[in-house]
Amino acid sequence: MPQDIEKASFDFYSKNHHERHYSHPVITQFAKPKVDWLKSKVNFKGKKVLEVGGGNGYLSQFLNPLCDLTVLDISEHELANNPAKTKVCGSAYQLPFEANSFDIVFCSNLLHHLNFPQKALAEMRRVSKDLVIISEPNIINPLMFFGVWLFPHERGAHRFTKNYLLNLFSQAQLKLLDHTFLGGMVMPNATPNIPFISRPESTSPLSFFQILIGQKTNQ
């Protein structure tokens, strides 16, 4: 992992102009199953939701109709294309919100880009009244394991086993409510847009991603 994984990530996402638009069919196939799973577990209706690291809206587009959504990202370039009405440029290390400002805090594929993911998760817990939901790569997947080393901005993902995330939750005083492995071989900006890749998302322990739902404790 680079000594400063954050710099590699910020440089990539601030300067990359080749990401697909959130409406692209491959993005839909990548993002919608994850939000569909969350909808089966969590009631978003009428809830205030903060999406940390929402970027250009791959998951925001499906969360936005469900709730009162605020999206935060450190990159103005990424936020410019996000479809959410409320967008805030800021750092996950110092969320510009009062404690207990949101019912749910959601964060997808951000923690592995940070030097100190535990610090960001503690901030998410602080501003949440109830739930913190995290989606991250599943490094146990062989293709994910080898693939992250090809890109400097992705190399922080090598830590992200289920046990690593459970330890982060424990440190942040979040009680695990649910966990799933989810995601087939669909990478949002790499998978070609061809019909035969369209299939149900895998839920095996070797799936590409994992999602955890945690509840804020009173400790």
Stockholm file with secondary structure:
# STOCKHOLM 1.0

chainA/1-219         MPQDIEKASFDFYSKNHHERHYSHPVITQFAKPKVDWLKSKVNFKGKKVLEVGGGNGYLSQFLNPLCDLTVLDISEHELANNPAKTKVCGSAYQLPFEANSFDIVFCSNLLHHLNFPQKALAEMRRVSKDLVIISEPNIINPLMFFGVWLFPHERGAHRFTKNYLLNLFSQAQLKLLDHTFLGGMVMPNATPNIPFISRPESTSPLSFFQILIGQKTNQ
#=GR chainA/1-219 SS CCTTHHHHHHHHHHHCCCCCCTTSHHHHHHHHHHHHHHHHHCCCTTCEEEEETCTTCTTHHHHGGGSEEEEEESCHHHHTTCCCSEEEECCTTSCSSCTTCEEEEEEESCGGGCSCHHHHHHHHHHHEEEEEEEEEECTTSHHHHHHGGGSGGGGGGGGCCHHHHHHHHHHTTEEEEEEEEECCSCCTTTSCCCGGGCCCCCCSTTSSEEEEEEEECCC
#=GC SS_cons         CCTTHHHHHHHHHHHCCCCCCTTSHHHHHHHHHHHHHHHHHCCCTTCEEEEETCTTCTTHHHHGGGSEEEEEESCHHHHTTCCCSEEEECCTTSCSSCTTCEEEEEEESCGGGCSCHHHHHHHHHHHEEEEEEEEEECTTSHHHHHHGGGSGGGGGGGGCCHHHHHHHHHHTTEEEEEEEEECCSCCTTTSCCCGGGCCCCCCSTTSSEEEEEEEECCC
//
